[in-house]
């Protein structure tokens, strides 16, 4: 269920997933990463992780928060 919700969520938000952001990896190296890479990693995450991410996205969306800020936060976990 979470995958379908997440696919629908990102499609409805019409985010520019080609837009990039910079994030420092664990080694201190800066990474230039498209938001789409973060979304791809969300889609291949475990069902439990997807469920947690979907819950956070719901709360952010309900509060009219910045979804891209959350995606940048998640990007830290996959940065090199």
C-alpha positions in Angstrom: 0.0 0.0 0.0 2.8 2.4 0.8 4.3 2.2 -2.7 1.1 3.1 -4.4 0.5 6.0 -1.9 4.0 7.3 -2.4 3.8 7.1 -6.2 0.5 9.0 -6.1 1.8 11.5 -3.6 4.9 12.4 -5.7 2.9 12.5 -8.9 0.2 14.8 -7.4 2.9 17.1 -5.9 4.4 17.7 -9.4 7.8 18.2 -7.9 10.7 18.9 -10.3 12.7 15.7 -9.5 15.5 16.8 -11.8 16.2 19.8 -9.6 19.4 19.3 -7.6 20.6 20.1 -4.1 23.9 19.8 -2.3 24.5 17.6 0.7 27.6 16.6 2.5 28.3 12.9 2.8 29.8 11.0 5.8 33.3 11.6 4.4 32.6 15.4 4.3 32.5 15.3 0.5 29.8 17.5 -1.1 27.3 15.6 -3.3 25.1 17.2 -6.0 22.0 15.1 -6.0 18.7 15.3 -7.9 15.6 15.0 -5.8 14.6 12.1 -8.1 17.4 10.0 -6.7 16.0 10.4 -3.2 12.5 9.4 -4.5 14.0 6.4 -6.3 15.6 5.3 -3.0 12.3 5.7 -1.2 10.6 3.5 -3.7 13.1 0.7 -3.1 13.2 1.0 0.6 11.8 -1.7 2.8 8.0 -1.7 3.4 8.5 -0.6 7.0 10.7 2.3 6.0 8.2 3.3 3.2 5.4 3.3 5.8 7.4 5.6 8.1 8.3 7.9 5.3 4.7 8.0 4.1 3.5 8.9 7.6 6.0 11.8 7.8 5.0 13.0 4.3 1.4 13.0 5.3 2.2 15.2 8.4 4.3 17.6 6.4 1.7 17.9 3.7 -1.1 18.4 6.2 0.9 21.3 7.8 1.7 22.7 4.3 5.4 22.1 5.1 8.4 21.9 2.8 8.5 18.4 1.3 11.8 19.2 -0.5 13.4 20.0 2.9 12.5 16.5 4.0 13.9 15.0 0.8 17.1 16.9 1.4 17.2 15.4 4.9 16.8 11.9 3.5 19.5 12.6 0.9 22.0 12.8 3.7 21.5 9.0 4.2 22.5 8.2 0.7 25.3 10.7 0.1 28.8 9.5 -0.4 
